[in-house]
Amino acid sequence: MNKRILFLCSQNKLRSPTAETIFRGHQGIEVDSAGLNNDAEVPLSHEQIEWADLIVVMEKTHRERLNRKFQHALGGKRIVVLNIPDNYEYMDPALIDLLKMRCAPYLP
């Protein structure tokens, strides 16, 4: 069975969609992405949290916001903080390298 990984950032415009794009098709995983802001491209839903085996956030503030907004839905969910600041464009080669490096320990 595939491991389901949910990538989160603020707006779901740059970092988390880049992660979803580069890891889509990676063997042994399914991926999705969303944003924690109410006006995100794809706002985070309870269904996405339920679906995920692993939740990957870009910054500590995202984990704090996730805990605040969805604490009741997070029981037993593993949350990983990548510490990737909002300094990159969508599919920026430097962002792709950073995501691959920081996500490697969590991929099958």
VENDA-V562843 format. One record per backbone hydrogen bond with DSSP energy under -1.0 kcal/mol. CO is the residue of the C=O (numbers start at 1). NH is the residue of the N-H. Records with the same first field share a line. If there is no record, write none. Layout:
CO = NH ; NH
This chain:
3 = 30
4 = 53 ; 54
5 = 32
6 = 56
7 = 34
8 = 58
9 = 36
10 = 37
11 = 41
14 = 18
15 = 19
16 = 20
17 = 21
18 = 22
19 = 23
20 = 24
23 = 26
26 = 29
28 = 3
30 = 5
32 = 7
34 = 9
35 = 44
37 = 40
42 = 35
45 = 49
46 = 50
47 = 51
48 = 52
54 = 6
55 = 80
56 = 8
57 = 82
58 = 84
59 = 63
60 = 64
61 = 65
62 = 66
63 = 67
64 = 68
65 = 69
66 = 70
70 = 73
71 = 74
74 = 77
78 = 55
80 = 57
85 = 87
89 = 92
92 = 96
93 = 97
94 = 98
95 = 99
96 = 100
97 = 101
98 = 102
99 = 103
100 = 104
103 = 106
104 = 107
